[in-house]
Amino acid sequence: TEAACGRRSRRRGYIPATITPDRASAGRTICSFHDGRRTGNAWVMAADCADRGRRWSSQVRLVVDGDRLTWTSGKGTASYVRCGRRAG
């Protein structure tokens, strides 16, 4: 959305995230992926995560639909929107 991908000074309530085949980071949370496999239109993998000294492991399911990515794990579901590289 324009609000999520707009100039950094105008983004309120959105946390930039970077997701690659090996890891993900959003805010102070970092996850490393392993044992990934494709299942239909989703990727399912194990994730070892850390945030401010707390550590946990989880199964993660990632589904991409156009510019939207849905992340589902034991901690719940979050949706992300892909922004152009020049945004922010």
C-alpha positions as CSV (number, residue, x, y, z in Angstrom):
1,T,0.0,0.0,0.0
2,E,1.1,3.6,-0.4
3,A,1.1,4.0,3.4
4,A,3.4,1.1,3.9
5,C,5.7,1.9,1.0
6,G,5.8,5.7,1.3
7,R,8.6,7.9,2.5
8,R,10.0,6.8,5.8
9,S,8.9,10.0,7.6
10,R,5.3,9.2,6.6
11,R,5.2,5.5,7.6
12,R,3.4,5.1,10.8
13,G,2.7,1.6,12.3
14,Y,4.6,-0.3,9.7
15,I,7.9,-2.1,10.3
16,P,10.2,-2.7,7.3
17,A,11.0,-6.4,6.8
18,T,13.6,-8.1,4.7
19,I,13.0,-11.8,3.7
20,T,15.5,-13.9,1.8
21,P,15.6,-17.7,1.2
22,D,18.0,-18.0,4.2
23,R,16.7,-15.4,6.8
24,A,14.2,-12.8,7.7
25,S,14.4,-9.6,9.8
26,A,11.8,-7.1,10.9
27,G,12.5,-4.6,13.6
28,R,14.7,-6.3,16.2
29,T,13.6,-9.8,15.3
30,I,15.9,-12.0,13.1
31,C,15.0,-15.6,12.0
32,S,17.3,-18.1,10.2
33,F,15.6,-20.6,8.0
34,H,16.5,-24.2,7.4
35,D,14.9,-27.4,6.1
36,G,12.7,-25.5,3.6
37,R,10.4,-27.2,1.1
38,R,7.8,-26.1,-1.3
39,T,4.3,-27.3,-0.7
40,G,1.9,-26.2,-3.4
41,N,2.0,-22.4,-3.5
42,A,3.7,-22.1,-0.1
43,W,7.2,-22.6,1.4
44,V,7.4,-24.4,4.7
45,M,10.5,-24.3,6.8
46,A,12.0,-24.4,10.3
47,A,13.0,-21.1,11.7
48,D,15.3,-20.2,14.6
49,C,14.5,-16.7,15.8
50,A,15.8,-14.1,18.2
51,D,14.6,-10.8,19.5
52,R,16.2,-8.8,22.4
53,G,17.8,-11.8,24.0
54,R,14.7,-14.1,23.6
55,R,15.1,-17.1,21.4
56,W,12.6,-19.6,19.9
57,S,12.1,-22.1,17.1
58,S,9.0,-22.4,14.9
59,Q,7.6,-23.9,11.8
60,V,7.0,-21.1,9.3
61,R,4.7,-21.1,6.2
62,L,5.2,-18.4,3.6
63,V,2.7,-17.8,0.8
64,V,3.2,-15.1,-1.9
65,D,0.2,-13.7,-3.8
66,G,1.3,-10.9,-6.1
67,D,3.0,-8.2,-4.0
68,R,1.6,-9.7,-0.7
69,L,3.4,-12.3,1.4
70,T,1.6,-14.0,4.3
71,W,3.8,-15.4,7.1
72,T,2.1,-18.0,9.4
73,S,3.8,-19.6,12.4
74,G,3.0,-20.6,16.0
75,K,3.0,-16.9,16.9
76,G,0.2,-16.1,14.5
77,T,-0.2,-14.7,11.0
78,A,1.3,-11.5,9.5
79,S,0.9,-10.0,6.1
80,Y,3.6,-8.0,4.3
81,V,3.5,-6.0,1.1
82,R,6.4,-5.8,-1.4
83,C,7.7,-2.2,-1.9
84,G,9.8,-1.0,-4.7
85,R,13.5,-0.6,-4.0
86,R,13.4,3.2,-4.1
87,A,10.8,3.5,-1.4
88,G,11.9,4.7,2.0
